[in-house]
């Protein structure tokens, strides 16, 4: 799976000014600060506020990792590596990957919700802090990590002023017609004091303002205090979070209670459609799911992202855990996890059925959004022998996604777990092993690829199923090509094409035509390769398919470049690049940029070649896919770079632009819609400042930029000030000219 996208709170940060200053001071003095406290006290919000303030000065050396939705400790290292952009080239994780990436940069890492992986987090943090001397780490947890040098900061309850501000803001959100008067201040402060300044309890109380007045709410809380307050010798009188959650549960209708509990099996965010698909039952119809979802949102028990087109919802972690505990008490937790797994397996099946069509870009975007839930479905399926076939199917059907987005190491992780379960699902196992062999080859893990191929070969020898045989041929072809034996690879690929043609599997045939053409090109048979690429086009283009079409355009463009047809090659590569950028296909984007760099060398355009070569190399490093794993392409690169080194007018500064400019701007240059930017004066912009400057040149507002980059508006404002200063301009409208963008 690809790197996750940081989840930002959908409501503004309120108060906590002193706490923010205190934590910032600790970060400046120490290298590991752990924000501790019970669930719902506000650890995460405070940690992210401090992070946002400090990250402004760190640009691409500040990263966040959310662990609440990650339950497999074996993926902890992968999750951190994804966040920081480090390469994980194999299934196993080695902390040295992180160390090499972070190095001695002044950097900041926030790891949120460590409590369910304390030993693993402690070991990883220790290993990295010992070797990265300028790295600082902020964590949130209900418990100490036990790491040498760890500084604990116990997040306190809200003070009266902050409680008043929080209650008022949340109350106005649900009851905008309410006009708080001066006489209400003391009542609200008293109410927040009775709730011990617990942020979650205050927000829950504020949500009641939709249906009851302030006076009635005060009476309601007074009635609840006996249940809400607990006393112990160690901590004294305090509001119990468990009691707050029970109070919230009691405020819900029976339908809302059922939905709350069932939604707890989701990870990350979810859509209304997914909530219906998983949670609907005889006792909760689709319409009742809709009503209950609105009710939970009204009570601030879930949040809805109004900026998301699908209107995705998210549940606070303590709310989710409470719902899961209720399901467990009823003995229904496994039932609803199974329903969740089945729902996402059905999604993957639908993805496969619709893949060879016009909706591929939308599917890629949806799968990225559903990463946390797909991980959870994988984990459930590999943990239950009777669901192992489901895991195998998911491994097989997600090949296009994981092969293009840098999720190869995680794919191999799930594949190992899925194939470890004994199951009679021979075809599903064969498809999964085929995908695993391909992914392992792409990342250069040829030993793993050989092992998976051998397992698949043994499986095919014991089966007379044509699809199993086709999978074995596919794996053998790919392994041969990546082992520097393209002639054997293309011959075996032709055999596989015949098998899948008999099966009527158009998608696999198109895939194999591309792979065979690639191998024919590598075997120095460009005319045969071109014919094979055209076979791929004949299958894909009438269907509106773009994924394999764009790969075939790339491969044909490379062959045409080798034959001297430079202009035709550039046109094909530009078309491929535009499609790959649209998909967010990092592998395909790097390949197209690489080919365009070679074309620029052949055109004797050294500056453009250096710019594109550096851009491609940066993606290879981030993606973790070594071009060295493709020996035929590596030879072409070496020739191009040797020629580039002999060209005049090529400066390191132009290569620096290729390494640091936002990808969107690099693509604009590569496809010919924007000129190659000048190294001065904007080369002193950091990568994040470049990105902000590009948006400014387009005329975007600060809020639009913040929404697009998923950062706070205040962070954007700080970046804008620095961009204007570095570019030597006084207004946003002058940025366009300063960047020489048209």
C-alpha positions in Angstrom: 0.0 0.0 0.0 1.1 3.5 -0.6 2.0 6.1 2.0 -0.8 7.2 4.1 -2.1 10.7 4.0 -2.0 12.6 7.3 -5.5 13.0 8.8 -6.1 16.6 10.0 -8.7 17.6 12.5 -11.9 19.0 11.0 -12.3 21.6 13.8 -10.0 24.4 14.7 -7.5 24.2 17.6 -8.7 26.1 20.6 -6.8 27.4 23.6 -3.9 25.5 25.1 -1.5 28.5 24.5 0.5 27.8 27.7 0.7 24.0 27.0 1.8 24.7 23.5 4.6 26.9 24.7 5.6 24.3 27.3 5.8 21.5 24.8 7.7 23.7 22.3 10.3 24.5 25.0 10.7 20.8 25.8 11.2 20.0 22.1 14.0 22.6 22.0 15.7 21.1 25.0 15.2 17.3 24.5 15.1 14.8 21.7 12.1 12.7 22.7 9.0 14.2 24.2 6.1 11.9 25.0 2.7 13.5 25.6 0.8 11.3 28.0 -2.7 11.2 29.4 -5.9 9.3 29.2 -7.9 9.1 26.0 -9.9 12.2 25.1 -7.7 14.6 27.1 -6.4 16.2 23.9 -2.9 14.7 23.4 -3.2 14.4 19.7 -4.5 17.9 19.0 -1.8 19.5 21.2 0.9 17.4 19.6 -0.2 18.4 16.1 -0.4 22.1 17.0 3.2 22.0 18.2 4.3 20.0 15.2 2.6 22.5 12.8 4.4 25.4 14.4 7.8 23.8 14.3 7.4 22.2 10.9 7.2 25.6 9.2 11.0 25.9 9.5 11.8 22.3 8.6 9.9 21.9 5.3 10.4 18.4 4.0 12.2 17.3 7.2 9.0 17.1 9.3 6.8 14.0 9.3 3.8 12.6 11.0 2.8 8.9 11.6 -0.6 7.9 12.9 -0.7 4.5 14.5 -4.3 4.4 15.7 -5.3 2.6 12.5 -2.3 0.3 12.4 -2.8 -2.9 14.3 -0.1 -5.1 12.8 3.1 -4.3 14.7 5.1 -5.9 11.8 4.2 -2.9 9.7 5.4 -0.2 12.2 8.7 0.3 10.4 7.0 0.4 7.0 4.5 3.0 8.2 7.3 5.3 9.5 9.4 4.7 6.4 6.3 5.7 4.2 5.9 8.9 6.2 9.5 10.0 5.9 9.8 8.9 2.2 12.5 6.3 3.0 12.9 3.2 0.7 11.9 -0.2 1.9 13.0 -2.6 -0.8 12.1 -5.9 0.8 9.5 -7.3 3.1 11.7 -7.1 6.2 12.3 -3.7 7.8 15.7 -2.4 8.9 15.9 0.9 10.9 19.1 1.7 8.9 16.8 2.6 6.0 15.3 5.4 8.1 18.8 6.4 9.4 20.1 6.8 5.9 17.1 8.9 4.8 17.0 11.2 7.8 20.8 11.4 8.2 22.0 14.5 10.0 19.2 16.8 8.9 17.5 19.0 11.4 14.2 17.1 11.5 11.1 16.4 13.5 9.0 13.2 13.6 5.6 12.9 15.3 4.3 9.4 16.1 0.7 9.5 17.3 -1.1 6.9 19.4 1.8 4.6 20.5 0.0 2.9 23.4 -0.8 -0.4 21.5 2.8 -0.8 20.2 4.9 0.5 23.1 7.8 -2.0 22.9 8.0 -1.8 19.1 7.8 2.0 19.1 10.5 2.2 21.9 12.9 0.0 19.9 12.4 1.9 16.7 12.7 5.3 18.2 15.8 4.3 20.2 17.5 2.9 17.1 16.8 6.1 15.0 17.6 8.6 17.7 21.0 7.0 18.4 22.0 7.5 14.8 20.3 10.7 13.7 21.8 13.3 16.0 19.6 16.2 14.8 16.3 14.4 14.9 13.6 15.2 17.5 10.6 13.0 18.1 7.2 13.8 19.6 5.0 10.9 20.6 1.5 10.6 22.1 0.6 7.7 24.3 -1.4 6.7 27.3 1.8 5.2 28.7 5.5 5.9 29.0 7.7 4.4 26.3 10.6 3.6 28.7 13.2 5.1 26.3 16.4 6.6 27.7 16.1 10.3 27.5 12.3 10.3 27.2 10.7 13.5 28.6 7.1 13.0 29.8 4.6 15.8 29.4 1.3 15.0 31.1 -1.4 16.9 29.2 -3.5 18.7 31.7 -7.3 19.5 31.6 -8.4 22.7 30.0 -8.2 25.8 32.1 -11.5 27.8 32.5 -10.8 30.3 29.7 -10.0 27.5 27.2 -12.9 25.4 28.3 -15.2 28.4 27.8 -13.8 29.0 24.3 -14.1 25.4 23.3 -17.6 25.0 24.5 -18.8 28.2 22.8 -17.1 27.2 19.5 -18.6 23.7 19.4 -22.0 24.9 20.6 -22.2 27.5 17.9 -21.3 24.9 15.3 -24.4 22.8 16.2 -26.7 25.7 17.2 -25.7 28.7 15.1 -28.7 30.7 16.1 -27.6 30.6 19.8 -26.3 34.0 20.9 -24.2 33.6 24.1 -24.6 36.5 26.4 -22.3 37.8 29.2 -24.5 36.1 31.8 -23.8 32.7 30.1 -20.1 32.9 30.7 -20.2 32.0 34.3 -22.6 29.2 33.7 -20.4 27.7 31.0 -17.2 28.1 33.1 -18.9 26.4 36.0 -20.1 23.6 33.7 -16.6 23.1 32.3 -15.2 23.1 35.8 -17.6 20.4 36.9 -16.4 18.4 33.9 -12.9 18.8 35.1 -11.8 20.6 31.9 -11.8 17.3 30.0 -12.0 18.3 26.3 -14.0 15.3 25.2 -16.6 15.8 27.9 -16.9 19.6 27.1 -17.4 18.8 23.4 -20.0 16.2 24.2 -21.8 18.7 26.4 -21.7 21.4 23.7 -23.2 19.0 21.2 -26.3 18.9 23.3 -27.0 22.6 22.6 -28.6 21.5 19.4 -31.6 20.1 21.3 -31.5 21.6 24.9 -30.8 25.1 26.3 -27.9 26.0 28.5 -29.9 25.9 31.7 -31.3 22.5 30.9 -27.9 21.3 29.9 -26.5 22.4 33.3 -29.2 20.4 35.1 -28.5 17.4 32.9 -24.8 17.5 33.8 -25.6 17.9 37.4 -27.7 14.8 37.3 -24.8 12.9 35.5 -22.0 14.0 37.9 -22.4 11.1 40.2 -21.8 8.7 37.3 -19.2 10.8 35.6 -16.9 11.4 38.6 -14.8 8.7 40.1 -12.4 8.9 43.0 -9.2 7.0 43.7 -6.4 7.3 46.2 -3.8 7.7 43.4 -5.5 10.3 41.2 -8.2 11.9 43.4 -11.5 13.1 42.0 -11.7 13.1 38.2 -14.1 12.7 35.3 -13.9 9.2 34.1 -13.6 8.9 30.3 -15.4 5.6 30.4 -18.3 7.3 32.2 -18.3 10.2 29.6 -18.5 7.7 26.8 -21.4 5.8 28.6 -23.1 9.2 29.0 -22.7 9.8 25.2 -24.0 6.3 24.5 -27.0 6.8 26.7 -27.8 10.1 24.8 -28.0 8.1 21.6 -31.1 6.5 20.1 -31.0 2.6 19.9 -30.2 2.9 16.2 -27.3 5.3 16.9 -26.0 3.0 19.6 -26.0 0.0 17.2 -24.3 2.1 14.5 -21.7 3.5 16.9 -20.7 0.0 17.9 -20.6 -1.4 14.3 -18.6 1.6 13.0 -15.9 0.7 15.4 -14.7 -2.0 13.0 -13.6 0.7 10.5 -10.1 2.1 10.4 -9.3 5.7 9.4 -12.2 7.2 7.5 -15.3 5.7 5.8 -18.1 6.8 3.5 -21.8 6.6 4.0 -21.9 3.8 1.3 -19.4 1.8 3.3 -21.3 2.3 6.6 -24.4 1.0 4.9 -22.6 -1.9 3.3 -21.1 -3.1 6.6 -23.6 -2.0 9.2 -27.0 -2.6 7.6 -28.9 -5.6 9.0 -32.4 -6.7 10.0 -32.3 -4.5 13.0 -30.8 -1.5 11.2 -32.0 -0.7 7.7 -30.1 1.5 5.2 -32.4 4.5 5.9 -31.8 3.9 9.7 -28.1 3.9 9.0 -28.4 7.3 7.3 -30.4 8.7 10.2 -28.1 7.2 12.9 -25.0 8.6 11.1 -26.4 12.1 11.1 -27.3 11.7 14.8 -23.8 10.6 15.7 -22.4 13.5 13.8 -24.8 15.9 15.6 -23.5 14.6 18.9 -19.9 15.1 17.9 -19.2 11.4 18.2 -18.1 11.2 14.6 -16.8 13.9 12.3 -17.7 14.5 8.7 -15.2 16.0 6.3 -17.3 18.6 4.4 -14.4 19.3 2.0 -14.3 15.7 0.8 -16.4 15.0 -2.3 -17.5 11.6 -0.8 -18.2 13.2 2.6 -16.1 10.8 4.5 -16.5 10.3 8.2 -14.1 9.6 11.0 -14.5 8.4 14.6 -12.4 9.6 17.4 -10.1 6.8 18.7 -11.6 6.7 22.2 -15.1 6.6 20.7 -14.1 3.7 18.4 -12.5 1.8 21.3 -15.7 2.1 23.4 -17.8 0.9 20.5 -15.5 -2.1 19.9 -15.7 -3.0 23.6 -19.5 -3.0 23.5 -19.4 -5.3 20.5 -17.0 -7.6 22.3 -19.3 -7.7 25.3 -22.1 -8.9 23.0 -19.8 -11.5 21.4 -20.3 -9.7 18.0 -16.8 -8.2 17.4 -15.7 -11.0 15.1 -19.0 -10.9 13.2 -18.7 -7.3 12.3 -15.0 -7.5 11.5 -15.9 -10.2 9.1 -18.6 -8.0 7.6 -16.0 -5.3 7.2 -13.5 -7.6 5.5 -16.2 -9.0 3.2 -17.2 -5.4 2.2 -13.7 -4.5 1.2 -13.1 -7.8 -0.6 -16.2 -7.0 -2.6 -14.7 -3.6 -3.4 -11.5 -5.2 -4.6 -13.5 -7.6 -6.7 -15.4 -4.7 -8.3 -12.1 -3.0 -8.9 -10.8 -6.0 -10.8 -14.1 -6.3 -12.8 -14.1 -2.6 -13.8 -10.3 -2.2 -14.1 -10.0 -2.5 -17.9 -12.2 0.6 -18.5 -12.5 4.4 -18.3 -12.6 4.7 -14.5 -9.1 3.7 -13.6 -8.0 7.0 -12.2 -11.0 7.2 -9.9 -10.3 3.7 -8.7 -6.7 4.5 -7.9 -7.9 7.5 -5.9 -10.5 5.4 -4.0 -8.0 2.7 -3.1 -5.6 5.3 -1.7 -8.3 6.8 0.4 -9.3 3.3 1.7 -5.8 2.3 2.6 -6.4 2.0 6.3 -9.5 -0.1 5.8 -7.9 -2.3 3.2 -5.0 -3.0 5.6 -7.5 -4.0 8.3 -9.3 -6.3 5.9 -5.9 -7.9 5.0 -5.1 -8.4 8.6 -8.4 -10.0 9.4 -8.2 -12.3 6.4 -4.7 -13.5 7.0 -5.5 -14.1 10.7 -8.4 -16.5 10.0 -7.8 -19.7 8.1 -11.4 -19.7 6.7 -10.7 -16.3 5.2 -7.2 -17.0 3.8 -8.6 -17.3 0.2 -9.9 -13.7 0.6 -6.4 -12.4 1.4 -5.0 -14.3 -1.6 -7.6 -12.6 -3.8 -6.8 -9.2 -2.4 -3.1 -9.7 -3.0 -3.7 -10.7 -6.6 -6.3 -8.1 -7.5 -4.3 -5.1 -6.2 -1.3 -5.7 -8.3 -1.6 -2.6 -10.4 -2.1 -0.4 -7.4 0.8 -1.7 -5.2 3.1 -2.0 -8.2 2.9 1.7 -9.0 2.6 3.5 -5.6 5.6 2.3 -3.7 3.7 -0.3 -1.6 5.7 -3.3 -2.8 7.3 -4.1 0.5 3.9 -4.1 2.3 2.4 -6.2 -0.5 5.1 -8.8 0.0 4.4 -8.7 3.8 0.7 -9.5 3.2 1.6 -12.1 0.6 3.8 -14.0 3.0 1.0 -14.1 5.6 -1.7 -15.0 3.1 0.2 -17.9 1.6 1.2 -19.2 5.1 -2.4 -20.2 5.6 -3.3 -23.7 4.3 -6.1 -23.4 1.9 -7.5 -25.3 -1.1 -7.9 -22.1 -3.1 -5.3 -23.1 -5.7 -6.2 -20.5 -8.4 -6.2 -17.7 -5.8 -2.9 -18.8 -4.5 -1.4 -19.0 -8.0 -2.6 -15.4 -8.8 -1.1 -14.1 -5.5 2.2 -15.8 -6.1 2.3 -14.5 -9.7 1.8 -10.9 -8.4 4.4 -11.4 -5.7 6.9 -12.6 -8.2 6.3 -9.5 -10.4 6.5 -7.1 -7.5 9.6 -8.6 -6.1 11.3 -8.4 -9.5 10.3 -4.7 -9.9 12.0 -3.8 -6.5 15.0 -5.9 -7.3 14.4 -8.6 -4.7 15.2 -11.4 -7.1 15.8 -14.0 -4.4 12.3 -13.5 -3.1 11.0 -13.6 -6.7 12.8 -16.9 -7.4 11.3 -18.4 -4.2 7.8 -17.3 -5.2 8.3 -18.6 -8.7 9.4 -21.9 -7.4 6.4 -22.2 -5.2 4.1 -21.3 -8.1 5.9 -23.8 -10.4 5.3 -26.6 -7.8 1.7 -25.6 -7.5 1.2 -25.7 -11.3 2.7 -29.1 -11.6 0.1 -30.4 -9.2 -2.8 -28.7 -11.0 -4.4 -29.1 -14.4 -6.1 -25.6 -14.2 -5.2 -23.4 -17.2 -5.1 -20.2 -15.1 -2.6 -21.7 -12.7 -0.5 -22.7 -15.7 -0.8 -19.2 -17.1 0.3 -17.7 -13.8 3.4 -19.9 -13.7 4.3 -18.9 -17.2 3.8 -15.2 -16.4 6.1 -15.5 -13.4 8.7 -17.3 -15.3 8.7 -14.7 -18.0 9.1 -11.8 -15.7 11.8 -13.5 -13.6 13.8 -14.4 -16.8 13.7 -10.8 -18.1 14.7 -9.3 -14.8 17.5 -11.9 -14.6 19.0 -10.5 -17.8 17.5 -13.1 -20.1 14.9 -11.1 -22.1 14.8 -13.6 -25.0 13.6 -16.4 -22.8 11.2 -13.9 -21.1 9.5 -12.9 -24.3 9.2 -16.5 -25.5 7.5 -17.6 -22.3 5.3 -14.5 -22.3 4.0 -15.5 -25.7 3.0 -18.9 -24.2 1.2 -17.1 -21.4 -0.6 -14.9 -23.8 -2.0 -18.0 -25.6 -3.2 -19.4 -22.3 -5.0 -16.2 -21.1 -6.5 -15.6 -24.6 -8.1 -19.1 -24.3 -9.5 -18.0 -20.9 -10.9 -14.8 -22.3 -8.9 -12.7 -19.8 -8.5 -9.5 -21.9 -6.8 -7.6 -19.0 -4.1 -10.2 -18.5 -3.5 -10.5 -22.2 -3.0 -6.7 -22.6 -0.7 -6.8 -19.6 1.3 -9.6 -21.2 1.5 -7.9 -24.6 3.1 -4.9 -22.9 5.5 -7.1 -20.9 6.4 -9.2 -24.0 7.0 -6.0 -26.1 9.2 -4.7 -23.3 11.3 -7.8 -23.4 11.5 -7.8 -27.2 12.8 -4.3 -27.0 15.4 -5.4 -24.5 16.3 -8.3 -26.8 17.0 -5.7 -29.6 14.0 -6.6 -31.7 12.3 -3.2 -31.9 10.1 -4.0 -34.9 8.6 -7.0 -33.2 8.3 -5.0 -30.0 6.4 -2.3 -31.8 3.9 -4.8 -33.2 3.4 -6.2 -29.7 2.8 -2.7 -28.3 0.2 -2.2 -31.0 -1.5 -5.4 -30.0 -1.8 -3.9 -26.5 -3.2 -0.7 -27.9 -5.8 -2.7 -29.9 -7.1 -4.2 -26.7 -7.0 -1.2 -24.3 -7.8 1.9 -26.3 -11.3 0.9 -27.5 -12.2 0.3 -23.8 -11.1 3.7 -22.6 -8.3 2.0 -20.7 -5.3 4.2 -19.8 -3.0 2.4 -17.4 -1.6 -0.2 -19.7 -2.0 2.1 -22.7 0.3 4.6 -21.1 2.9 2.0 -20.2 2.8 0.8 -23.8 3.3 4.4 -25.0 6.3 4.6 -22.7 7.8 1.4 -23.9 7.2 2.2 -27.6 8.7 5.6 -27.1 11.9 4.1 -25.7 12.2 1.8 -28.6 11.6 4.6 -31.1 14.2 6.8 -29.4 16.8 3.9 -29.8 15.9 3.8 -33.5 16.5 7.5 -33.9 12.8 8.7 -34.1 13.3 11.3 -31.5 10.3 13.5 -32.1 7.8 10.6 -32.3 9.4 9.2 -29.1 9.0 12.5 -27.2 5.4 12.8 -28.2 4.7 9.2 -26.9 6.6 9.8 -23.7 4.8 13.1 -23.0 1.4 11.4 -23.5 2.5 8.6 -21.1 3.8 11.1 -18.5 0.5 13.1 -18.4 -1.4 9.9 -17.8 0.9 8.6 -15.2 0.9 11.9 -13.3 -2.9 11.8 -13.4 -2.9 8.3 -11.8 -0.3 9.3 -9.3 1.7 6.3 -10.7 5.1 7.0 -9.3 6.8 4.1 -11.2 5.4 5.1 -14.5 6.1 8.8 -13.9 9.8 8.0 -13.2 10.1 5.9 -16.3 8.6 8.6 -18.6 10.8 11.3 -17.1 13.8 9.1 -17.5 13.0 8.5 -21.2 12.5 12.2 -21.8 15.9 12.9 -20.2 17.4 10.5 -22.7 15.6 12.2 -25.6 16.9 15.6 -24.3 20.5 14.2 -24.4 19.9 13.0 -28.0 18.6 16.5 -28.8 21.8 18.0 -27.2 19.7 19.9 -24.7 21.9 19.4 -21.7 20.1 21.6 -19.2 16.7 20.0 -19.8 18.3 16.5 -19.7 20.0 17.3 -16.3 16.8 18.6 -14.9 14.7 15.6 -16.0 17.3 13.1 -15.0 17.5 14.5 -11.5 13.7 14.6 -11.2 13.5 10.9 -12.2 16.3 9.9 -9.9 14.5 11.5 -7.0 11.4 9.5 -7.6 13.4 6.3 -7.9 15.0 7.0 -4.5 11.7 7.8 -2.9 9.8 4.9 -4.5 12.4 2.4 -3.5 12.5 0.8 -7.0 16.0 0.6 -8.3 16.5 1.1 -12.0 19.4 -1.3 -11.5 16.8 -4.0 -11.3 16.1 -3.4 -15.0 19.5 -4.1 -16.6 18.5 -3.1 -20.1 17.2 0.3 -19.0 20.2 0.8 -16.8 22.6 0.4 -19.8 20.6 3.1 -21.6 20.8 5.4 -18.6 24.5 4.9 -18.3 25.0 5.9 -22.0 22.8 8.9 -21.6 24.6 10.1 -18.4 28.0 9.7 -20.0 26.9 11.8 -23.0 25.4 14.4 -20.6 28.6 14.7 -18.6 30.4 15.8 -21.8 27.9 18.6 -22.6 28.5 22.2 -21.8 26.1 24.6 -20.1 25.0 22.0 -17.5 25.2 23.2 -14.0 24.5 21.5 -10.7 21.9 24.2 -9.9 19.6 23.0 -12.7 19.9 19.5 -11.4 19.0 20.8 -8.0 15.8 22.2 -9.4 14.9 18.8 -10.8 15.4 17.3 -7.3 13.5 20.0 -5.4 10.7 21.4 -7.6 7.1 20.1 -7.0 6.3 17.2 -9.3 3.4 19.1 -10.8 5.8 21.8 -12.0 8.3 19.2 -13.3 5.6 17.6 -15.4 4.6 20.9 -16.9 8.1 21.4 -18.0 8.6 17.9 -19.2 5.4 17.9 -21.4 6.4 21.2 -22.9 3.8 23.5 -21.4 6.3 25.5 -19.3 9.8 26.6 -20.0 12.8 25.2 -18.1 12.9 27.5 -15.0 16.0 29.5 -14.3 18.1 28.4 -11.4 18.0 32.0 -10.0 16.7 33.6 -7.9 14.2 30.9 -7.0 16.6 28.1 -6.5 17.0 29.2 -2.8 13.4 28.1 -2.2 12.9 24.9 -0.3 10.8 22.1 -1.8 7.8 23.1 0.2 8.3 26.8 -0.7 8.5 25.8 -4.4 5.2 24.0 -4.0 3.5 27.0 -2.3 5.0 29.4 -4.9 3.5 27.3 -7.7 0.1 27.5 -6.2 0.5 31.3 -5.8 1.5 31.6 -9.4 -1.8 29.9 -10.3 -3.7 32.5 -8.3 -4.8 30.2 -5.5 -5.8 31.6 -2.1 -4.2 30.6 1.1 -7.2 28.6 2.1 -7.2 26.7 -1.3 -3.5 25.9 -0.8 -4.1 24.7 2.8 -7.0 22.5 1.7 -5.0 21.0 -1.2 -1.8 20.3 0.8 -3.8 19.4 4.0 -1.9 21.8 6.2 -3.1 24.6 8.4 -3.8 28.1 6.9 -1.4 29.6 9.4 1.4 27.3 8.1 0.6 28.4 4.5 0.7 32.1 5.6 4.2 31.6 7.0 5.4 29.9 3.9 3.9 32.7 1.7 5.7 35.4 3.6 9.0 33.5 3.2 8.4 32.9 -0.6 7.8 36.6 -1.2 10.9 37.6 0.7 13.1 35.0 -1.0 11.8 35.9 -4.5 12.3 39.6 -3.8 8.7 40.5 -4.6 6.2 42.5 -2.6 2.9 40.9 -3.8 1.4 37.5 -4.6 0.7 38.6 -8.2 4.4 39.1 -8.9 5.2 35.5 -8.1 4.2 34.3 -11.5 6.7 36.4 -13.3 9.4 35.6 -10.7 9.0 31.9 -11.4 8.9 32.5 -15.2 5.7 30.5 -15.4 3.3 31.1 -18.2 
